[in-house]
Amino acid sequence: MTGTLRIVVAGDEPDMLGFYQTMLSGLGHDVVAMARNGQQLVDLTLRHSRDLIITDIRMPERDGLNAVREITLQKPVAAIVVSAHTDNEYIEQAAHNCILAYLVKPIRAADLGPAIILARQRFREFQALQQQADNLRQTLEDREIIERAKGILMDRSRVSEKDAFLRLRKLSNDRNEKLVDIARTIVTAEAAFVRESVVS
């Protein structure tokens, strides 16, 4: 079960927007905004708190894929596209723009329910992978800072790599600060010292 979702819908057909309103409410979700073109979709989605976008591809001013691309660059969101077309070009574009489900018109409530569940599940998986990537990137950055701080201590205090690390860890424990924060302080202080030496 997905629970109640806040959904922004978009399409240039009033009947389709009315369909979304009725069907999504029947499925237990809240339609928080309805856009009639691609630019409205961008503006309304960024203005409202939302869990999901459902948008037609072909719309005035800007197509749905382009709009979703701009939105996800600012803040990732689960998205489903709806189209009367099954052209491979559209499907390939959707696949490369974080579209998590592709529905072909005419659609029914029976189509929407499973698509929403699938899109939400895929989005959670995407978020988990993104978090893992962010954690790995941060770990590598932290390790680099710690290595630089060790090098500074080894150079300044003429100690071994092991002793330099032990000094960092002792400072971390004594000050009750993270090891990387202690390392960052040392690296920053060294950079300031080098700049001062150059100026002098």
N, C-alpha and C positions, 0 to 999 in steps of 0.2 A: 504493500500500500504506500502511496506517496503522501497521504495527508492533504490538507488544503494547501493549494499553491496559489501564489499571486501571479497572474498571467497577463502579459501585454499581447494583444492580437493586432494584426495589420492586414489590410487588403483594401482594394479600391471598389469592391462590390458591397453595397450596404446590406444586401441579403446575406452575404457570407459573414459579415460582422455580427449580424443578428443571430445567425446560426451558432457562431462561436459563443456568444453571450448565453444563449439558451442551453446548448449542449454542455459547456464547461460548468455552468452553474449546476446543471443536473448531475454532473460528475463530482460535485462538491468543491469546486474551485472558485476563486474570485477573479473576475476580469477587472483589473485595476485601470486599464486604459485601452482605447481602441484608436488605431492610427489608420488614416486613409491613403497615406503615401509613405515612401521610404524615409523622407526627412522627418515627418511626424513620428515615425517609429523610433528614430534615433533620439529625438528630443524627449518624447514621452517615456521611453525606457530609462534614459539617464535621470529623469526627474522622479520616477516612482521606484519604490522598493519592489523588486520583482524576483520571481524564481524561474520564470520560463517565458520565452517568446514563441509565438506561433505566427508566422508571416507568410503571405503569398510572395512569390518571386517577382513577378512582373507587376510593378506599380509605378505611378507617376513620380517624377522628380528624381527618384533613386530606387533601384530594385532592392528586393528584400535581402539578397545575399550581400550586397554592398553595405547595406545598413547594419546587418548583423556583424559584418567584419569591423566596422567602425566602433560599434558598441563593445565588442569583445576585446578590442585593443585597450579600451579604458577600464572595463571590468568584465571578466568572463561571465557568461550566462548561458544556460541551456537553451537551445533553439531548435525548433521544428519548422521546416518549410513545407508549404503547400503549393502545388502547381498542377495545371491541367496538362502540362507537358512532361514527357518522359525522355526527352532528348538526353543523350549521354553527356553532352556539354554541360547541361544544368546539373546533372547528378555528380559529375566530376568536380564542378565548382563547389557544390554543396559539401562534398567530401573534404575539400581543402579549406573550408571555412568554418570548421568546428560545428557543422550542422549535425545534430545527433539523431534526427529522423527525417524522412522524406515521404510525404503523403501525396498521392495523386487524386485529383478531383474526379468525380464527386466523392466526398468523404462522409462518413457517418460517425455517430457517437461511438459505435463499436470499433471504429478505426482510431479515434482520438485517445480513448482510454489506454490501450496497450502502448501506443506511441509515446504518451506522456510518461508512463512508467519506465519504458525503455530509455527515453531521453534523460530522465532524472538519474537512472542507474549509471548510464554512461558518463554523465556529468560528474557524479560522485567519484567514479573511477579516475576521470581526468584530473579532478581536484587532488585526489590522493597521490597520483603520479607527479603532479606539479609540486606538491608539498615535499615529496621525496627528493625531487630535483633541487628544490630550494634548500632543503636541509643539507644535501650533499655539497652544493655550491658554498653554503655557509661554512660547512666543516672544512672544506679545502681552503677557504679564505682565512679561517681561524688558524689552521695549521701553518699557513704561510707566515702569518703575523708572529706566531710562537717561534717558528724557526728563525725569523729575523731577530727577534728579541734574544734568543739563545746565542746567536752569532755576535750580537753586540756585547753581551755579558762575557762571552769567551774572549773577545778581543780586548775589552776594557779591563777585565779582572784576571786575564791569563789563566782561565780555568778550562777544564775539559767540558765536552758537550754534556756529559752526564751531570757534572756539578752545576753547570749553568741551568739545566732543567730543574735540578733540585732546588736551586735558589728561587727560580720562578715559582715553583710549587709552594715553597715556604712563604714567600711573599703573598701568594694567593690565600693560603691558610691564615696567616697572621692578620691580613686586612679583610678577610672574609669577602674577597672579590673573586670573580671568575678568572681563571688562568689567562684567558685571551685578553681580558681587560687589563691585567697587569702587563702583559706583553705589549699591548697597544700603547700603554703609557710609556713604556721604555722606548719603543720605536719612535713615538712622537717626541720624546725628550731628546733622543739622539739626533733626530732631524733638526730640531731647534738649535742644538749645540753646533751642528755642522754649519747651519746657516749663519750663526753668530760668528763662528770662526772665519767663514768666508768674508763677512762684512768687516771684521777686525783686520 
